[in-house]
Amino acid sequence: MPGQQIEDLTSFVAKMGGDRALKVEENLGQGFVRLRVGEAERRQAAHDIRCSEDIVIEMLRNARDAQASHIFLATSKDGSTRTITMLDDGAGVPKELWESSVDARVTSKLETVHMDRWGVHGRGMALYSIKENVTECAVADSVMGGGTAIRVVSDTNRLGERSDQSTWPSAGRDDNGRLVIERGPHNILRTCCEFSLEERGVCEVFVGSPAEIVATMRARIHPSISSNELLFLDDLSALAVCERFRVASDARELMEVSMACGLEISERTAHRIIAGQIKPMRSVLARLTHTSSHKGKREVDLGTDRRGLRLSKEDSQEFLRMMERDFAYLADRYYLNLTSQPRIRVAGNRLSVYFEYEGED
């Protein structure tokens, strides 16, 4: 109501309607109001999550802050329905808090706020922001000290995402020799890659279809209890979330374990996993740093091989002599003297030449 004086909250309720008035804590006059905390949070949450990639990074940060060392992200799309299920081996959530853990300001990080490249984390708003923007957001399963499974379902007609969700990004080295993402669409895969590089050595991320993630957990995560203890285990839900897949004895049990954790696979798919027809996946970082050579005969590990382009010694020396001659133009104009021979550095798809010089004071 621009320009209209609102005399009191009662008249405001009458004019705006009871439903809209529930959003207001105080009428300040002249068209200004103070929103209730819940309404302010809802509006902030709607702004925080703009696409599927935002959902993924918030869930990854949550798992990291829960001290997870392994994070498994299963994602699939059916029409406009995007399903994201994330499992980790972090601290877990008490069962009585599964539902409220996705409410605003609910957090286990009372004394810690994590600042990273994506901003502040630890306000208790991540899952709430996701919930306010999707069709479904819920804790599928969790064990205190044994990890968590969270399932999110969204409508991509309402909450968009990059159109290309199948292309992996490529990595290279910057001028300081650090591994960086060089190119590729800003999709879910790239989000996982950027997070993996940022949290290298802290947590390991795996991403794939539900079937690929089940196969990966079954191959990589071993139960923390002994074989004798497993013999007397009647309920697999007593195990840590990610450990159950290894212990499942047959296809039906593997399917049931998967479904309980928010991973929808058929019994036929479970048979294929047990038979080894669906292979476990490498971590995001391992896939990112190992790329096939042009001849397809071997792999180059970008994690250890920093040379990229390989110049012969003769070509390098001749090129540097040319650079030194060309540097003389600047040296004459600005009274510079080279203190050593130029150096070449190759990183990813970048070739840099360095000149060390001294000039007149």
Beta strands, then each sheet from edge to edge (+ up, - down):
strand 1: 24-29
strand 2: 32-35
strand 3: 70-78
strand 4: 81-88
strand 5: 114-116
strand 6: 119-121
strand 7: 136-142
strand 8: 148-155
strand 9: 170-173
strand 10: 179-183
strand 11: 204-208
strand 12: 290-292
strand 13: 299-301
strand 14: 336-338
strand 15: 343-347
strand 16: 350-354
strand 17: 357-359
sheet 1: 1+ 2-
sheet 2: 7+ 8- 4+ 3- 11-
sheet 3: 5+ 6-
sheet 4: 9+ 10-
sheet 5: 12+ 13-
sheet 6: 14+ 17-
sheet 7: 15+ 16-
end
